[in-house]
Amino acid sequence: MNNLMDAILDACRSAGRSADLSHELPTVIRLESGASRELASYCRDADYAQILLVTDECCYEAVGRDVAAYAQEAGLRAHIVFIRLNAAGDVVADEASIVQVLLEIQRLSADACVALGSGTVHDIVRYAAYSSRIPFVSVPTAPSVDGFTSRGAPLIVRGEKITVPAIGPSAIFADLNILAAAPAPMIAAGFGDMLGKYTSLFDWQFGRLAAGEPYDPFVHEMTRQALQSCADHAEEIGRGTKEGVAVLMRALIESGIAMLIFGQSHPASGGEHHLSHYWEMAFIRSGRRQLLHGAKVGVACSIIAELYKRVAADGLPPVREGAEPHAAYRAAATHWAEIRKLAAALPDPAVIMALLRAAGGPADIGELGIDAELRDEALREAHHVRPGRTTLLRVYNTALQG
């Protein structure tokens, strides 16, 4: 069986990226039908005698029951912990979920954790394993996000979204039989997360020009190609075919690996993610059930693209009267011809929305249940979500607000 990680490393070496990245990356990535069966032998060979399987009720039915049986057949001791739902009925990566898993790790003296689920379950496990200094293994149940390989965990702490250091998986077993059977909205959410790279790649270039933020053309191209593969297969992804889901899941994994190679989330997270995170925190504060991350990102991408194309055409707004222009504002003005060219290359919002619909996902805020007031509030305030990141959204708002 092929190891996708080998192919990715070969591409890095061919591009002259021969530095040893093995300490940052998973050693094994299986993306094929039946991949979940390999988890037990991997854990046995790695001497993970006592493993903690972390999941929720839905993901247990999808893959957890089988994985537990495979582990037992391999002579492993496997204990299952179901993440408790919050008051709104969601699995959330918050303090309560983290402590729940930490206590189980301590009680069992677990050698490793296995994340059986989608993005949120992985965020809980990667931080709990990191805090406990044990490895974790990934068994995704839906191609819903690009964060499976991430070394950072976005957590909700006292109602606020923060990203903290964590660990990436030592191995990923992405079973196409399971992924293709995932609910259609989760597959569409993964597509939305990938489509957000249109504006995140723009913002990365913008940050390079306006603030001298670090940039890597190889990682940019790796992410762009993963994005393009999804756009080219939007209808297959929308139909949920194994071929379409394989394209999507590979792109999500490659996007995650690109972030690991670069060492930061710039390639895959810009203004569109800031809007998504802002909406998420607003929903938590009001006690509403959460929306899928990628669904929000996809819709936010079209909103941000519309703003960026308009600002690029009109120019940056004048700095608020009595305020001094920030260094990023002055640098952006200096590089405005190049910034305008980059913005012109962004797809029109109507194209982004058509791709989202082809993949079976929501394409506007009304389909998300977000009203115009929250949309506009996020456009004004969401740049505060990541205060250290220079995006066109930040520079635009700073000029207007001072």
C-alpha positions in Angstrom: 0.0 0.0 0.0 1.3 3.5 -0.9 2.3 6.0 1.7 1.2 9.4 0.6 3.8 10.9 2.9 6.6 9.4 0.7 5.1 11.1 -2.4 4.9 14.5 -0.6 8.5 14.2 0.6 9.7 13.2 -2.9 8.1 16.4 -4.2 9.9 18.4 -1.6 13.2 16.9 -2.5 12.6 17.4 -6.2 12.1 21.1 -5.5 15.3 21.3 -3.6 13.7 21.2 -0.2 16.1 18.5 1.1 16.1 19.6 4.7 15.0 16.8 7.1 11.3 17.5 7.8 10.6 14.1 9.3 10.4 15.4 12.9 7.6 17.7 11.8 5.5 15.4 9.6 3.6 12.2 10.0 5.6 9.1 9.1 2.7 7.3 7.5 -0.3 8.7 5.6 -2.7 6.0 4.1 -5.4 7.4 1.8 -7.3 4.4 0.4 -10.2 2.1 0.9 -9.7 0.0 4.1 -7.0 2.2 5.5 -8.6 2.1 9.0 -7.7 -1.6 9.3 -4.0 -0.7 9.3 -4.3 1.3 12.5 -4.1 -1.7 14.9 -0.9 -3.1 13.3 0.7 0.3 13.3 0.0 0.8 17.0 1.2 -2.7 17.8 4.5 -2.2 15.9 4.9 1.2 17.6 4.5 -0.5 21.0 1.4 1.4 21.9 -0.1 -1.3 24.1 -2.6 0.9 25.9 -4.5 3.2 23.5 -7.3 5.7 24.1 -9.8 6.0 21.3 -11.4 9.4 21.4 -14.6 9.9 19.5 -18.3 10.9 19.6 -21.4 8.9 19.1 -21.7 9.5 15.4 -18.1 8.8 14.6 -18.1 5.7 16.8 -20.8 4.2 14.5 -18.9 5.2 11.4 -15.5 3.7 12.3 -15.0 3.5 16.1 -16.7 0.1 16.7 -14.6 -1.5 13.9 -11.3 0.1 15.0 -11.9 -1.1 18.6 -12.4 -4.6 17.2 -9.3 -4.4 15.1 -7.3 -3.3 18.1 -8.6 -6.2 20.2 -7.7 -8.7 17.5 -4.2 -7.2 17.5 -3.8 -7.8 21.2 -4.0 -4.1 22.2 -5.8 -2.7 25.1 -8.2 -0.1 23.7 -10.5 2.2 25.8 -13.1 4.4 24.2 -14.0 7.9 25.5 -16.9 9.7 24.1 -16.6 13.5 24.1 -19.5 14.9 25.9 -21.8 17.4 24.1 -22.0 21.0 25.3 -25.3 22.6 26.3 -26.1 23.4 22.6 -25.6 19.7 21.6 -22.2 20.2 19.9 -18.8 18.6 20.3 -16.6 21.6 21.1 -12.8 21.9 21.7 -13.2 23.7 25.0 -11.9 23.4 28.5 -14.4 20.8 29.5 -13.6 18.5 26.5 -9.8 18.9 27.0 -10.0 18.0 30.7 -12.2 15.0 30.0 -9.6 13.5 27.7 -6.7 14.5 29.9 -8.3 12.7 32.9 -8.8 9.5 30.8 -5.2 9.6 29.6 -4.0 9.9 33.2 -6.4 7.2 34.5 -5.3 4.7 31.9 -1.7 5.6 31.6 -2.3 5.6 27.9 0.6 5.1 25.5 -1.1 7.0 22.7 -4.4 8.6 21.7 -6.3 7.9 18.5 -8.6 10.6 17.2 -11.6 9.0 15.5 -13.6 11.9 14.0 -13.4 15.1 12.1 -11.7 18.4 12.9 -13.0 19.2 16.4 -12.2 15.7 17.8 -8.6 16.1 16.4 -8.2 19.5 18.0 -9.2 18.1 21.4 -6.9 15.1 21.0 -3.9 16.9 19.7 -3.8 19.3 22.6 -4.5 16.6 25.3 -1.8 14.3 23.8 0.6 17.3 23.6 0.0 18.2 27.3 0.5 14.5 28.3 3.6 14.1 26.1 2.2 11.1 24.3 1.7 10.6 20.5 -1.6 10.6 18.7 -2.8 8.9 15.6 -5.5 10.2 13.2 -8.4 8.3 11.7 -10.5 11.0 10.0 -14.2 10.2 9.5 -15.0 13.1 7.1 -12.9 15.2 4.6 -14.1 18.3 6.4 -11.0 20.4 7.2 -7.4 20.8 6.4 -6.2 20.7 10.0 -5.7 17.0 10.4 -1.9 17.3 10.3 -1.8 20.6 12.3 0.6 21.3 15.1 -1.6 24.0 16.5 -5.0 23.5 18.3 -7.8 26.1 17.9 -9.5 25.9 21.2 -12.4 27.8 22.8 -11.3 29.2 26.2 -13.8 31.2 28.1 -15.8 31.8 25.0 -12.9 33.1 22.9 -11.1 31.3 20.1 -7.4 30.9 20.5 -4.8 28.7 18.8 -2.2 27.1 21.1 0.8 24.8 20.4 0.0 21.1 20.1 1.3 18.1 18.2 0.6 16.6 14.8 -0.3 13.0 14.3 2.4 10.4 14.0 0.2 8.6 11.3 -3.0 9.2 9.4 -5.3 6.4 8.3 -7.8 8.0 5.9 -10.2 5.3 4.8 -12.0 6.2 1.6 -14.9 3.8 2.4 -15.5 5.9 5.6 -14.8 9.3 4.1 -17.1 8.8 1.0 -19.9 7.8 3.4 -19.6 11.0 5.4 -22.6 13.3 5.5 -22.7 15.5 2.3 -22.5 18.8 4.3 -19.2 17.7 5.8 -17.7 16.8 2.4 -18.9 20.2 1.2 -17.3 21.9 4.2 -14.0 20.4 3.3 -14.4 21.8 -0.1 -15.2 25.2 1.4 -12.1 25.1 3.6 -10.0 24.5 0.5 -11.8 27.2 -1.5 -10.8 29.7 1.2 -7.2 29.4 0.0 -8.1 31.8 -2.8 -8.2 34.7 -0.3 -5.7 33.3 2.2 -3.0 33.0 -0.5 -3.8 36.6 -1.5 -3.5 37.8 2.1 -0.2 35.9 2.4 1.2 37.8 -0.5 -0.3 41.0 0.9 1.4 40.5 4.2 4.7 39.9 2.5 4.4 43.2 0.6 2.9 45.3 3.4 4.7 44.0 6.4 7.6 41.8 5.3 6.0 38.7 6.6 7.8 35.4 5.8 6.9 33.8 2.5 7.7 30.6 0.7 7.0 30.3 -3.0 7.2 26.5 -2.9 4.6 26.2 -0.2 2.5 28.8 -2.0 2.5 26.6 -5.2 1.9 23.5 -3.2 -1.2 25.0 -1.7 -2.4 26.6 -5.0 -2.2 23.2 -6.7 -4.2 21.5 -4.0 -6.8 24.3 -4.3 -6.9 24.0 -8.1 -7.4 20.2 -7.9 -10.5 20.7 -5.8 -11.9 23.5 -8.0 -11.4 21.2 -11.1 -13.3 18.4 -9.4 -16.1 20.4 -7.7 -19.0 18.4 -9.2 -17.4 15.0 -8.4 -16.9 16.2 -4.9 -20.5 17.3 -4.7 -21.6 13.9 -5.9 -19.6 12.3 -3.1 -17.8 9.8 -5.4 -14.8 8.0 -4.1 -12.7 9.7 -6.8 -13.9 13.1 -5.8 -13.5 12.5 -2.1 -10.0 11.2 -2.7 -9.1 14.4 -4.6 -10.5 16.5 -1.7 -8.9 14.5 1.1 -5.5 14.6 -0.6 -5.8 18.3 -1.1 -6.8 18.8 2.5 -3.8 16.8 3.7 -1.4 18.6 1.3 -2.7 21.9 2.5 -2.0 20.8 6.1 1.5 19.6 5.2 2.2 22.9 3.4 1.5 24.7 6.7 3.8 22.3 8.6 6.6 22.9 6.1 6.2 26.6 6.3 5.8 26.5 10.1 2.8 28.9 10.2 -0.8 29.0 9.0 -0.3 31.9 6.5 -0.9 29.7 3.3 -4.3 28.5 4.4 -5.7 31.2 6.8 -6.4 34.8 5.9 -9.3 37.2 6.2 -11.9 34.5 5.3 -10.8 32.5 8.4 -11.0 35.6 10.6 -14.6 36.1 9.6 -15.3 32.4 10.2 -13.8 32.5 13.7 -15.7 35.7 14.5 -19.0 34.1 13.6 -18.1 31.0 15.6 -17.5 33.1 18.8 -20.7 35.0 18.2 -22.6 31.8 18.0 -21.0 30.5 21.2 -21.8 33.7 23.1 -25.5 33.5 22.0 -25.8 29.7 22.8 -26.5 28.8 19.2 -25.4 25.5 17.6 -22.2 25.7 15.7 -21.9 25.8 11.9 -19.3 23.6 10.1 -16.0 25.4 9.9 -15.5 24.9 6.2 -19.0 26.0 5.4 -18.3 29.3 7.0 -14.9 29.6 5.4 -16.3 29.0 1.9 -19.0 31.7 2.3 -16.5 34.1 3.9 -14.2 33.6 1.0 -16.7 35.1 -1.4 -17.4 38.0 0.9 -13.7 38.7 1.4 -13.0 38.4 -2.3 -15.7 40.9 -3.1 -14.3 43.4 -0.5 -10.7 42.9 -1.7 -11.5 43.4 -5.4 -13.5 46.5 -4.6 -10.7 48.0 -2.4 -8.1 47.1 -5.0 -10.1 48.9 -7.7 -10.9 52.0 -5.5 -7.6 52.2 -3.6 -7.1 52.2 0.2 -9.4 54.6 2.0 -7.7 57.7 3.4 -6.5 57.4 7.0 -9.0 58.6 9.6 -8.5 62.3 10.2 -6.0 63.1 12.9 -4.4 59.5 12.7 -1.0 58.6 11.5 -0.8 56.0 8.7 0.6 52.7 10.0 3.7 51.2 8.4 1.7 48.5 6.7 -0.6 51.1 5.2 2.3 53.1 3.8 4.0 49.9 2.5 0.8 48.7 0.9 0.4 52.1 -0.9 3.9 51.7 -2.2 3.2 48.3 -3.6 -0.4 49.0 -4.7 0.1 48.2 -8.4 1.2 44.7 -7.5 -1.5 44.3 -4.8 -4.1 45.4 -7.4 -2.9 42.8 -9.8 -3.1 40.1 -7.2 -6.6 41.1 -6.3 -7.7 41.2 -9.9 -6.6 37.5 -10.2 -9.0 36.5 -7.4 -12.2 34.7 -8.8 -15.3 36.8 -8.9 -17.6 36.2 -5.9 -20.2 34.7 -8.2 -17.6 32.1 -9.4 -16.7 31.2 -5.8 -20.4 30.8 -5.0 -21.1 28.6 -8.0 -18.2 26.3 -7.0 -19.6 26.1 -3.5 -23.0 25.1 -4.8 -21.5 22.6 -7.3 -19.9 20.9 -4.3 -23.2 20.8 -2.5 -22.5 23.5 0.2 -24.0 26.8 1.3 -22.9 29.8 -0.8 -24.3 32.8 1.1 -24.9 34.0 4.6 -28.6 33.3 4.5 -28.0 29.6 4.0 -25.7 29.7 7.1 -28.3 31.5 9.2 -26.1 34.5 9.5 -27.8 37.9 9.1 -26.4 41.0 7.4 -25.8 42.7 10.7 -23.4 39.9 11.9 -21.7 39.8 8.5 -21.0 43.5 8.6 -19.9 43.4 12.2 -17.4 40.7 11.4 -16.1 42.7 8.4 -15.4 45.6 10.8 -14.0 43.6 13.7 -12.8 40.2 12.7 -9.2 41.4 12.0 -8.8 41.5 15.8 -9.1 37.7 15.9 -5.4 37.3 14.8 -3.7 40.6 15.9 -0.3 39.5 14.6 -1.4 38.8 11.0 -1.3 41.5 8.4 -4.2 41.1 5.9 -5.8 43.6 3.6 -8.9 43.4 5.9 -6.7 44.6 8.8 -5.1 47.4 6.9 -8.4 48.5 5.4 -10.1 48.6 8.8 -7.2 50.2 10.5 -7.3 53.1 8.0 -11.1 53.5 8.6 -11.0 53.1 12.4 -7.6 54.4 13.4 
